[in-house]
Amino acid sequence: APVKSLIEHAMSLDAAPSINLYWLATRPDGHFMGKLVRSWTEALDAFDATLLDEADPARGALAVAAAMRAELFDIDCDCYLAGPQAFVATLAETLARIGVPGRQIRSLVL
């Protein structure tokens, strides 16, 4: 439940004008809290989520980057990345390539 606690903590701080969650699942049942995330999206004006499925983490990272760019992408934001090495490395490189400064990218390889 790290996703749940991280989102709840961020919302409780009320420090960000909005929170956008891009969640990649590498298996069909990977969005184990999908209903909760969708309920937050419906109930909270400042929260939005995009749930993606892709078996390959590196390809999934490219899909996440494309979704971020297409949906809102304001480069003046912080990006928190967590997941397997292939996902984190690919997404961090892609975000840097499209102009996100390194100081705004934080990552954790799980």
A tleap script that builds the chain and sets N, CA, C and O, in Angstrom:
source leaprc.protein.ff14SB
mol = sequence {
  NALA PRO VAL LYS SER LEU ILE GLU HIE ALA
  MET SER LEU ASP ALA ALA PRO SER ILE ASN
  LEU TYR TRP LEU ALA THR ARG PRO ASP GLY
  HIE PHE MET GLY LYS LEU VAL ARG SER TRP
  THR GLU ALA LEU ASP ALA PHE ASP ALA THR
  LEU LEU ASP GLU ALA ASP PRO ALA ARG GLY
  ALA LEU ALA VAL ALA ALA ALA MET ARG ALA
  GLU LEU PHE ASP ILE ASP CYS ASP CYS TYR
  LEU ALA GLY PRO GLN ALA PHE VAL ALA THR
  LEU ALA GLU THR LEU ALA ARG ILE GLY VAL
  PRO GLY ARG GLN ILE ARG SER LEU VAL CLEU
}
set mol.1.N position { 0.790 -1.203 0.000 }
set mol.1.CA position { 0.000 0.000 0.000 }
set mol.1.C position { 0.835 1.272 0.000 }
set mol.1.O position { 0.327 2.308 0.429 }
set mol.2.N position { 2.103 1.258 -0.461 }
set mol.2.CA position { 2.869 2.499 -0.483 }
set mol.2.C position { 2.209 3.587 -1.320 }
set mol.2.O position { 2.285 4.761 -0.960 }
set mol.3.N position { 1.566 3.229 -2.420 }
set mol.3.CA position { 0.918 4.234 -3.265 }
set mol.3.C position { -0.155 4.947 -2.461 }
set mol.3.O position { -0.234 6.175 -2.477 }
set mol.4.N position { -0.971 4.192 -1.765 }
set mol.4.CA position { -2.059 4.774 -0.978 }
set mol.4.C position { -1.515 5.723 0.085 }
set mol.4.O position { -1.996 6.850 0.211 }
set mol.5.N position { -0.525 5.282 0.846 }
set mol.5.CA position { -0.015 6.135 1.920 }
set mol.5.C position { 0.699 7.368 1.377 }
set mol.5.O position { 0.594 8.443 1.968 }
set mol.6.N position { 1.417 7.238 0.273 }
set mol.6.CA position { 2.083 8.401 -0.318 }
set mol.6.C position { 1.078 9.441 -0.801 }
set mol.6.O position { 1.243 10.636 -0.553 }
set mol.7.N position { 0.041 8.984 -1.487 }
set mol.7.CA position { -0.975 9.917 -1.992 }
set mol.7.C position { -1.720 10.569 -0.828 }
set mol.7.O position { -1.926 11.782 -0.826 }
set mol.8.N position { -2.123 9.772 0.156 }
set mol.8.CA position { -2.832 10.336 1.307 }
set mol.8.C position { -1.963 11.354 2.045 }
set mol.8.O position { -2.454 12.399 2.472 }
set mol.9.N position { -0.681 11.050 2.193 }
set mol.9.CA position { 0.226 11.984 2.865 }
set mol.9.C position { 0.348 13.283 2.065 }
set mol.9.O position { 0.267 14.373 2.631 }
set mol.10.N position { 0.538 13.167 0.776 }
set mol.10.CA position { 0.665 14.360 -0.077 }
set mol.10.C position { -0.602 15.208 -0.020 }
set mol.10.O position { -0.527 16.435 0.038 }
set mol.11.N position { -1.760 14.557 -0.038 }
set mol.11.CA position { -3.018 15.309 0.026 }
set mol.11.C position { -3.183 15.983 1.387 }
set mol.11.O position { -3.703 17.096 1.466 }
set mol.12.N position { -2.746 15.320 2.457 }
set mol.12.CA position { -2.903 15.900 3.792 }
set mol.12.C position { -2.020 17.128 3.987 }
set mol.12.O position { -2.372 18.024 4.754 }
set mol.13.N position { -0.887 17.180 3.310 }
set mol.13.CA position { 0.002 18.340 3.423 }
set mol.13.C position { -0.575 19.568 2.743 }
set mol.13.O position { -0.273 20.699 3.124 }
set mol.14.N position { -1.401 19.341 1.741 }
set mol.14.CA position { -2.022 20.429 0.987 }
set mol.14.C position { -0.976 21.422 0.477 }
set mol.14.O position { -1.214 22.629 0.437 }
set mol.15.N position { 0.186 20.892 0.088 }
set mol.15.CA position { 1.286 21.743 -0.366 }
set mol.15.C position { 1.328 21.891 -1.881 }
set mol.15.O position { 1.915 22.845 -2.392 }
set mol.16.N position { 0.724 20.976 -2.590 }
set mol.16.CA position { 0.748 21.022 -4.054 }
set mol.16.C position { -0.617 21.468 -4.566 }
set mol.16.O position { -1.645 21.068 -4.019 }
set mol.17.N position { -0.635 22.294 -5.613 }
set mol.17.CA position { -1.922 22.728 -6.165 }
set mol.17.C position { -2.699 21.569 -6.786 }
set mol.17.O position { -3.928 21.599 -6.847 }
set mol.18.N position { -1.978 20.554 -7.244 }
set mol.18.CA position { -2.643 19.373 -7.789 }
set mol.18.C position { -1.703 18.178 -7.701 }
set mol.18.O position { -0.487 18.326 -7.586 }
set mol.19.N position { -2.294 16.998 -7.757 }
set mol.19.CA position { -1.536 15.746 -7.756 }
set mol.19.C position { -2.024 14.926 -8.930 }
set mol.19.O position { -3.223 14.704 -9.093 }
set mol.20.N position { -1.089 14.479 -9.742 }
set mol.20.CA position { -1.404 13.620 -10.881 }
set mol.20.C position { -0.641 12.321 -10.714 }
set mol.20.O position { 0.589 12.317 -10.663 }
set mol.21.N position { -1.368 11.220 -10.628 }
set mol.21.CA position { -0.770 9.901 -10.469 }
set mol.21.C position { -0.800 9.174 -11.803 }
set mol.21.O position { -1.857 9.037 -12.419 }
set mol.22.N position { 0.354 8.711 -12.246 }
set mol.22.CA position { 0.465 7.864 -13.436 }
set mol.22.C position { 0.966 6.527 -12.931 }
set mol.22.O position { 2.110 6.405 -12.494 }
set mol.23.N position { 0.094 5.515 -12.993 }
set mol.23.CA position { 0.390 4.224 -12.382 }
set mol.23.C position { 0.467 3.171 -13.466 }
set mol.23.O position { -0.516 2.885 -14.150 }
set mol.24.N position { 1.664 2.591 -13.611 }
set mol.24.CA position { 1.883 1.521 -14.577 }
set mol.24.C position { 1.809 0.185 -13.861 }
set mol.24.O position { 2.498 -0.031 -12.864 }
set mol.25.N position { 0.981 -0.705 -14.364 }
set mol.25.CA position { 0.917 -2.078 -13.871 }
set mol.25.C position { 1.512 -2.987 -14.944 }
set mol.25.O position { 1.205 -2.850 -16.128 }
set mol.26.N position { 2.362 -3.909 -14.518 }
set mol.26.CA position { 2.990 -4.819 -15.477 }
set mol.26.C position { 2.261 -6.148 -15.582 }
set mol.26.O position { 2.725 -7.069 -16.254 }
set mol.27.N position { 1.131 -6.243 -14.923 }
set mol.27.CA position { 0.271 -7.428 -15.075 }
set mol.27.C position { -1.183 -6.954 -15.027 }
set mol.27.O position { -1.465 -5.895 -14.465 }
set mol.28.N position { -2.099 -7.714 -15.601 }
set mol.28.CA position { -3.498 -7.266 -15.711 }
set mol.28.C position { -4.164 -6.905 -14.379 }
set mol.28.O position { -5.008 -6.010 -14.346 }
set mol.29.N position { -3.807 -7.572 -13.294 }
set mol.29.CA position { -4.434 -7.286 -12.001 }
set mol.29.C position { -3.556 -6.377 -11.135 }
set mol.29.O position { -3.699 -6.360 -9.912 }
set mol.30.N position { -2.664 -5.634 -11.755 }
set mol.30.CA position { -1.685 -4.837 -11.030 }
set mol.30.C position { -2.202 -3.579 -10.361 }
set mol.30.O position { -1.559 -3.071 -9.442 }
set mol.31.N position { -3.331 -3.067 -10.788 }
set mol.31.CA position { -3.903 -1.877 -10.143 }
set mol.31.C position { -4.795 -2.338 -8.993 }
set mol.31.O position { -6.020 -2.237 -9.063 }
set mol.32.N position { -4.170 -2.840 -7.946 }
set mol.32.CA position { -4.908 -3.450 -6.844 }
set mol.32.C position { -5.767 -2.458 -6.080 }
set mol.32.O position { -6.668 -2.865 -5.346 }
set mol.33.N position { -5.512 -1.180 -6.235 }
set mol.33.CA position { -6.334 -0.151 -5.589 }
set mol.33.C position { -6.984 0.752 -6.624 }
set mol.33.O position { -7.226 1.931 -6.364 }
set mol.34.N position { -7.261 0.210 -7.775 }
set mol.34.CA position { -7.830 0.996 -8.864 }
set mol.34.C position { -9.135 1.675 -8.505 }
set mol.34.O position { -9.357 2.826 -8.879 }
set mol.35.N position { -10.001 0.980 -7.785 }
set mol.35.CA position { -11.290 1.583 -7.404 }
set mol.35.C position { -11.091 2.770 -6.465 }
set mol.35.O position { -11.759 3.795 -6.604 }
set mol.36.N position { -10.179 2.631 -5.518 }
set mol.36.CA position { -9.899 3.733 -4.598 }
set mol.36.C position { -9.340 4.932 -5.358 }
set mol.36.O position { -9.752 6.067 -5.122 }
set mol.37.N position { -8.414 4.683 -6.258 }
set mol.37.CA position { -7.813 5.765 -7.046 }
set mol.37.C position { -8.876 6.461 -7.887 }
set mol.37.O position { -8.901 7.690 -7.963 }
set mol.38.N position { -9.757 5.682 -8.521 }
set mol.38.CA position { -10.835 6.289 -9.316 }
set mol.38.C position { -11.781 7.105 -8.431 }
set mol.38.O position { -12.275 8.150 -8.855 }
set mol.39.N position { -12.035 6.638 -7.208 }
set mol.39.CA position { -12.917 7.401 -6.315 }
set mol.39.C position { -12.261 8.721 -5.907 }
set mol.39.O position { -12.950 9.734 -5.784 }
set mol.40.N position { -10.948 8.725 -5.696 }
set mol.40.CA position { -10.251 9.980 -5.402 }
set mol.40.C position { -10.379 10.940 -6.580 }
set mol.40.O position { -10.600 12.137 -6.398 }
set mol.41.N position { -10.238 10.399 -7.792 }
set mol.41.CA position { -10.330 11.234 -8.995 }
set mol.41.C position { -11.695 11.903 -9.084 }
set mol.41.O position { -11.795 13.075 -9.447 }
set mol.42.N position { -12.744 11.159 -8.753 }
set mol.42.CA position { -14.099 11.705 -8.820 }
set mol.42.C position { -14.388 12.687 -7.685 }
set mol.42.O position { -15.112 13.663 -7.879 }
set mol.43.N position { -13.829 12.433 -6.506 }
set mol.43.CA position { -14.172 13.232 -5.330 }
set mol.43.C position { -13.289 14.460 -5.121 }
set mol.43.O position { -13.725 15.436 -4.510 }
set mol.44.N position { -12.070 14.424 -5.614 }
set mol.44.CA position { -11.119 15.496 -5.321 }
set mol.44.C position { -10.787 16.290 -6.580 }
set mol.44.O position { -10.320 15.729 -7.571 }
set mol.45.N position { -11.026 17.572 -6.537 }
set mol.45.CA position { -10.756 18.428 -7.698 }
set mol.45.C position { -9.276 18.471 -8.060 }
set mol.45.O position { -8.931 18.579 -9.236 }
set mol.46.N position { -8.408 18.389 -7.072 }
set mol.46.CA position { -6.972 18.553 -7.313 }
set mol.46.C position { -6.239 17.236 -7.536 }
set mol.46.O position { -5.009 17.203 -7.500 }
set mol.47.N position { -6.974 16.150 -7.764 }
set mol.47.CA position { -6.339 14.842 -7.959 }
set mol.47.C position { -6.796 14.239 -9.277 }
set mol.47.O position { -7.982 14.250 -9.605 }
set mol.48.N position { -5.837 13.714 -10.023 }
set mol.48.CA position { -6.151 13.018 -11.268 }
set mol.48.C position { -5.247 11.799 -11.368 }
set mol.48.O position { -4.115 11.817 -10.885 }
set mol.49.N position { -5.745 10.750 -11.990 }
set mol.49.CA position { -4.962 9.522 -12.126 }
set mol.49.C position { -5.125 8.935 -13.513 }
set mol.49.O position { -6.193 9.002 -14.121 }
set mol.50.N position { -4.045 8.362 -13.993 }
set mol.50.CA position { -4.036 7.628 -15.250 }
set mol.50.C position { -3.468 6.251 -14.950 }
set mol.50.O position { -2.325 6.127 -14.510 }
set mol.51.N position { -4.267 5.217 -15.188 }
set mol.51.CA position { -3.843 3.845 -14.934 }
set mol.51.C position { -3.482 3.188 -16.256 }
set mol.51.O position { -4.304 3.126 -17.171 }
set mol.52.N position { -2.255 2.700 -16.354 }
set mol.52.CA position { -1.751 2.106 -17.588 }
set mol.52.C position { -1.314 0.671 -17.348 }
set mol.52.O position { -0.898 0.316 -16.245 }
set mol.53.N position { -1.409 -0.157 -18.392 }
set mol.53.CA position { -0.956 -1.551 -18.346 }
set mol.53.C position { 0.068 -1.782 -19.446 }
set mol.53.O position { -0.164 -1.416 -20.599 }
set mol.54.N position { 1.190 -2.382 -19.100 }
set mol.54.CA position { 2.212 -2.775 -20.077 }
set mol.54.C position { 3.139 -3.771 -19.384 }
set mol.54.O position { 3.704 -3.470 -18.333 }
set mol.55.N position { 3.291 -4.942 -19.967 }
set mol.55.CA position { 4.106 -5.987 -19.351 }
set mol.55.C position { 5.582 -5.601 -19.256 }
set mol.55.O position { 6.257 -5.972 -18.296 }
set mol.56.N position { 6.081 -4.868 -20.233 }
set mol.56.CA position { 7.498 -4.485 -20.245 }
set mol.56.C position { 7.672 -3.126 -19.557 }
set mol.56.O position { 7.117 -2.133 -20.025 }
set mol.57.N position { 8.430 -3.062 -18.459 }
set mol.57.CA position { 8.570 -1.800 -17.725 }
set mol.57.C position { 9.148 -0.647 -18.551 }
set mol.57.O position { 8.716 0.494 -18.388 }
set mol.58.N position { 10.103 -0.917 -19.423 }
set mol.58.CA position { 10.689 0.161 -20.231 }
set mol.58.C position { 9.669 0.714 -21.225 }
set mol.58.O position { 9.560 1.929 -21.388 }
set mol.59.N position { 8.923 -0.170 -21.887 }
set mol.59.CA position { 7.866 0.306 -22.799 }
set mol.59.C position { 6.783 1.031 -22.010 }
set mol.59.O position { 6.233 2.032 -22.468 }
set mol.60.N position { 6.483 0.519 -20.829 }
set mol.60.CA position { 5.502 1.178 -19.974 }
set mol.60.C position { 5.934 2.578 -19.569 }
set mol.60.O position { 5.109 3.487 -19.482 }
set mol.61.N position { 7.228 2.750 -19.322 }
set mol.61.CA position { 7.748 4.076 -18.976 }
set mol.61.C position { 7.525 5.058 -20.114 }
set mol.61.O position { 7.186 6.219 -19.884 }
set mol.62.N position { 7.716 4.592 -21.339 }
set mol.62.CA position { 7.465 5.459 -22.499 }
set mol.62.C position { 5.986 5.815 -22.597 }
set mol.62.O position { 5.638 6.938 -22.963 }
set mol.63.N position { 5.113 4.858 -22.268 }
set mol.63.CA position { 3.670 5.128 -22.274 }
set mol.63.C position { 3.302 6.142 -21.191 }
set mol.63.O position { 2.463 7.015 -21.415 }
set mol.64.N position { 3.925 6.029 -20.025 }
set mol.64.CA position { 3.679 6.988 -18.945 }
set mol.64.C position { 4.123 8.384 -19.378 }
set mol.64.O position { 3.392 9.357 -19.192 }
set mol.65.N position { 5.312 8.480 -19.953 }
set mol.65.CA position { 5.813 9.784 -20.409 }
set mol.65.C position { 4.892 10.388 -21.462 }
set mol.65.O position { 4.623 11.589 -21.437 }
set mol.66.N position { 4.411 9.566 -22.383 }
set mol.66.CA position { 3.496 10.060 -23.422 }
set mol.66.C position { 2.191 10.549 -22.798 }
set mol.66.O position { 1.658 11.581 -23.207 }
set mol.67.N position { 1.676 9.817 -21.814 }
set mol.67.CA position { 0.439 10.230 -21.144 }
set mol.67.C position { 0.643 11.542 -20.387 }
set mol.67.O position { -0.219 12.420 -20.413 }
set mol.68.N position { 1.775 11.668 -19.720 }
set mol.68.CA position { 2.069 12.903 -18.993 }
set mol.68.C position { 2.119 14.086 -19.953 }
set mol.68.O position { 1.552 15.146 -19.685 }
set mol.69.N position { 2.790 13.893 -21.049 }
set mol.69.CA position { 2.957 14.971 -22.032 }
set mol.69.C position { 1.616 15.343 -22.663 }
set mol.69.O position { 1.344 16.520 -22.896 }
set mol.70.N position { 0.787 14.352 -22.938 }
set mol.70.CA position { -0.489 14.590 -23.620 }
set mol.70.C position { -1.541 15.203 -22.702 }
set mol.70.O position { -2.349 16.019 -23.146 }
set mol.71.N position { -1.539 14.822 -21.438 }
set mol.71.CA position { -2.632 15.210 -20.560 }
set mol.71.C position { -2.474 16.573 -19.925 }
set mol.71.O position { -3.449 17.320 -19.847 }
set mol.72.N position { -1.297 16.924 -19.475 }
set mol.72.CA position { -1.208 18.167 -18.739 }
set mol.72.C position { 0.131 18.801 -18.872 }
set mol.72.O position { 0.251 20.005 -18.646 }
set mol.73.N position { 1.053 18.133 -19.194 }
set mol.73.CA position { 2.401 18.248 -18.714 }
set mol.73.C position { 2.921 19.657 -18.557 }
set mol.73.O position { 3.266 20.341 -19.521 }
set mol.74.N position { 2.963 20.059 -17.313 }
set mol.74.CA position { 3.558 21.323 -16.910 }
set mol.74.C position { 4.949 20.979 -16.388 }
set mol.74.O position { 5.085 20.272 -15.390 }
set mol.75.N position { 5.969 21.475 -17.056 }
set mol.75.CA position { 7.332 21.124 -16.669 }
set mol.75.C position { 7.684 21.700 -15.299 }
set mol.75.O position { 8.633 21.240 -14.665 }
set mol.76.N position { 6.946 22.685 -14.841 }
set mol.76.CA position { 7.205 23.281 -13.534 }
set mol.76.C position { 6.513 22.471 -12.445 }
set mol.76.O position { 5.638 22.972 -11.739 }
set mol.77.N position { 6.920 21.211 -12.323 }
set mol.77.CA position { 6.347 20.326 -11.315 }
set mol.77.C position { 7.422 19.347 -10.867 }
set mol.77.O position { 8.444 19.188 -11.534 }
set mol.78.N position { 7.191 18.702 -9.751 }
set mol.78.CA position { 8.093 17.657 -9.290 }
set mol.78.C position { 7.561 16.317 -9.759 }
set mol.78.O position { 6.352 16.083 -9.766 }
set mol.79.N position { 8.469 15.446 -10.149 }
set mol.79.CA position { 8.110 14.109 -10.624 }
set mol.79.C position { 8.747 13.081 -9.699 }
set mol.79.O position { 9.963 13.079 -9.507 }
set mol.80.N position { 7.936 12.220 -9.136 }
set mol.80.CA position { 8.413 11.174 -8.242 }
set mol.80.C position { 8.233 9.845 -8.958 }
set mol.80.O position { 7.111 9.462 -9.290 }
set mol.81.N position { 9.334 9.139 -9.198 }
set mol.81.CA position { 9.314 7.889 -9.941 }
set mol.81.C position { 9.693 6.751 -9.007 }
set mol.81.O position { 10.629 6.877 -8.218 }
set mol.82.N position { 8.971 5.643 -9.094 }
set mol.82.CA position { 9.318 4.464 -8.308 }
set mol.82.C position { 8.936 3.230 -9.099 }
set mol.82.O position { 7.879 3.184 -9.728 }
set mol.83.N position { 9.802 2.230 -9.064 }
set mol.83.CA position { 9.529 0.985 -9.766 }
set mol.83.C position { 10.810 0.268 -10.105 }
set mol.83.O position { 11.870 0.589 -9.568 }
set mol.84.N position { 10.720 -0.710 -11.001 }
set mol.84.CA position { 11.919 -1.451 -11.393 }
set mol.84.C position { 12.903 -0.559 -12.162 }
set mol.84.O position { 12.519 0.462 -12.731 }
set mol.85.N position { 14.159 -0.959 -12.166 }
set mol.85.CA position { 15.229 -0.185 -12.795 }
set mol.85.C position { 14.890 0.238 -14.221 }
set mol.85.O position { 15.073 1.402 -14.579 }
set mol.86.N position { 14.401 -0.687 -15.033 }
set mol.86.CA position { 14.113 -0.366 -16.441 }
set mol.86.C position { 13.064 0.735 -16.554 }
set mol.86.O position { 13.166 1.600 -17.424 }
set mol.87.N position { 12.068 0.710 -15.693 }
set mol.87.CA position { 11.021 1.734 -15.702 }
set mol.87.C position { 11.579 3.090 -15.269 }
set mol.87.O position { 11.423 4.092 -15.968 }
set mol.88.N position { 12.229 3.103 -14.111 }
set mol.88.CA position { 12.732 4.358 -13.548 }
set mol.88.C position { 13.755 5.006 -14.479 }
set mol.88.O position { 13.680 6.207 -14.742 }
set mol.89.N position { 14.700 4.225 -14.974 }
set mol.89.CA position { 15.745 4.783 -15.845 }
set mol.89.C position { 15.158 5.334 -17.138 }
set mol.89.O position { 15.510 6.434 -17.564 }
set mol.90.N position { 14.264 4.571 -17.763 }
set mol.90.CA position { 13.670 5.014 -19.027 }
set mol.90.C position { 12.831 6.267 -18.835 }
set mol.90.O position { 12.933 7.206 -19.624 }
set mol.91.N position { 12.002 6.294 -17.796 }
set mol.91.CA position { 11.149 7.463 -17.567 }
set mol.91.C position { 11.978 8.688 -17.184 }
set mol.91.O position { 11.707 9.787 -17.669 }
set mol.92.N position { 12.978 8.518 -16.329 }
set mol.92.CA position { 13.826 9.654 -15.943 }
set mol.92.C position { 14.547 10.232 -17.158 }
set mol.92.O position { 14.616 11.451 -17.315 }
set mol.93.N position { 15.082 9.372 -18.014 }
set mol.93.CA position { 15.766 9.835 -19.228 }
set mol.93.C position { 14.800 10.559 -20.163 }
set mol.93.O position { 15.140 11.591 -20.743 }
set mol.94.N position { 13.599 10.012 -20.305 }
set mol.94.CA position { 12.605 10.626 -21.192 }
set mol.94.C position { 12.164 11.984 -20.659 }
set mol.94.O position { 12.048 12.940 -21.426 }
set mol.95.N position { 11.918 12.081 -19.360 }
set mol.95.CA position { 11.523 13.366 -18.772 }
set mol.95.C position { 12.627 14.408 -18.939 }
set mol.95.O position { 12.349 15.565 -19.254 }
set mol.96.N position { 13.870 14.004 -18.729 }
set mol.96.CA position { 14.991 14.935 -18.913 }
set mol.96.C position { 15.071 15.396 -20.365 }
set mol.96.O position { 15.329 16.568 -20.636 }
set mol.97.N position { 14.852 14.478 -21.289 }
set mol.97.CA position { 14.930 14.807 -22.713 }
set mol.97.C position { 13.845 15.809 -23.129 }
set mol.97.O position { 14.064 16.623 -24.026 }
set mol.98.N position { 12.681 15.751 -22.479 }
set mol.98.CA position { 11.611 16.683 -22.862 }
set mol.98.C position { 11.656 17.981 -22.054 }
set mol.98.O position { 10.769 18.826 -22.175 }
set mol.99.N position { 12.692 18.132 -21.231 }
set mol.99.CA position { 12.913 19.413 -20.589 }
set mol.99.C position { 12.691 19.514 -19.096 }
set mol.99.O position { 12.811 20.604 -18.536 }
set mol.100.N position { 12.372 18.417 -18.433 }
set mol.100.CA position { 12.197 18.481 -16.982 }
set mol.100.C position { 13.587 18.564 -16.341 }
set mol.100.O position { 14.413 17.677 -16.555 }
set mol.101.N position { 13.857 19.611 -15.563 }
set mol.101.CA position { 15.167 19.727 -14.913 }
set mol.101.C position { 15.409 18.572 -13.937 }
set mol.101.O position { 14.483 18.103 -13.276 }
set mol.102.N position { 16.640 18.129 -13.858 }
set mol.102.CA position { 16.993 17.015 -12.984 }
set mol.102.C position { 16.611 17.230 -11.536 }
set mol.102.O position { 16.281 16.272 -10.837 }
set mol.103.N position { 16.648 18.482 -11.066 }
set mol.103.CA position { 16.304 18.760 -9.664 }
set mol.103.C position { 14.824 18.506 -9.375 }
set mol.103.O position { 14.428 18.425 -8.212 }
set mol.104.N position { 14.011 18.381 -10.413 }
set mol.104.CA position { 12.578 18.131 -10.234 }
set mol.104.C position { 12.222 16.653 -10.391 }
set mol.104.O position { 11.049 16.290 -10.295 }
set mol.105.N position { 13.209 15.805 -10.628 }
set mol.105.CA position { 12.962 14.372 -10.796 }
set mol.105.C position { 13.556 13.638 -9.602 }
set mol.105.O position { 14.756 13.717 -9.339 }
set mol.106.N position { 12.707 12.933 -8.893 }
set mol.106.CA position { 13.157 12.118 -7.763 }
set mol.106.C position { 12.766 10.684 -8.054 }
set mol.106.O position { 11.654 10.414 -8.509 }
set mol.107.N position { 13.682 9.764 -7.789 }
set mol.107.CA position { 13.388 8.382 -8.163 }
set mol.107.C position { 13.826 7.395 -7.094 }
set mol.107.O position { 14.719 7.656 -6.288 }
set mol.108.N position { 13.157 6.252 -7.124 }
set mol.108.CA position { 13.456 5.152 -6.219 }
set mol.108.C position { 13.305 3.858 -6.998 }
set mol.108.O position { 12.238 3.572 -7.540 }
set mol.109.N position { 14.374 3.079 -7.053 }
set mol.109.CA position { 14.312 1.771 -7.707 }
set mol.109.C position { 13.894 0.758 -6.654 }
set mol.109.O position { 14.506 0.649 -5.592 }
set mol.110.N position { 12.839 0.020 -6.973 }
set mol.110.CA position { 12.319 -0.985 -6.028 }
set mol.110.C position { 12.749 -2.375 -6.440 }
set mol.110.O position { 12.410 -3.350 -5.770 }
savepdb mol mol.pdb
quit
